Structures are given as structure tokens and as C-alpha cells.
Amino acid sequence: MGFFGRLAHKVSHSVSRVGQKVSHEAHRLAVKVQPIAHKVADISGKVAKVAGVVSKVATAALPFTAEIPIVGEVVGGVAAGSKAVQGVATGVNRVSKAVDRVAGGVKRVTR
């Protein structure tokens, strides 16, 4: 085997070892991340549902409490705040579900 043959063999072997290390680390990381992402998705889904209910109730009570100066403003703030919490929780839910799916795919590929 000549110089270029040995060089090609060394490069091929090095690339293969790097690929194996990357695969091993990706699998290790996916095993740690997937259960956490699943729990985050579950909890954020529940938070989004509760915030949606609070927002609907506060919005429904707004016409009745608008006559009372401070109470009407507080109920309006609660309605707006719970709508914002619902939006953030829904976004977190979607991202954590995507992370869960990706981690599951990485685990299947790197076994």
C-alpha cells in the first residue's frame, strides 16, 4: 500500500471514529432529554388548559365587574394575563413535544 492508500485508510478510520462518538453522545443525550421533554409537554398542556379556563371566566365576568372601579380593572388584567400565560404555555407545549419526537427518533437511529 502506498502513501495515499495509507493516508486514505487513516482518514477513513478517523472519520468513522468521530461518527461513532457523535452517535454515542447523541444517544446518551436523547436518553436524558426525552423523559424531561415528555413531562414538560404534559405539564405545559395542563397549564394552557387552566389558563384558558381562567381567561374565559374572567372575560365573561368583565361586563358585570366593569361598574366597580378597581374590581373591573383587576378582572380585565386577570383576563389579559391569563391569555398571555395560555399563549406561552401552548408554545412551550409545542416545542417540548417536538423535542420529545426528535429525541425518540435519535434514540431509534443511534441504538
Summary of the structure (lengths in Angstrom):
residues: 111
radius of gyration: 26.0
end to end distance: 34.9
largest distance: 92.5
contacts: 283
relative contact order: 0.14
helix: 94%
strand: 0%
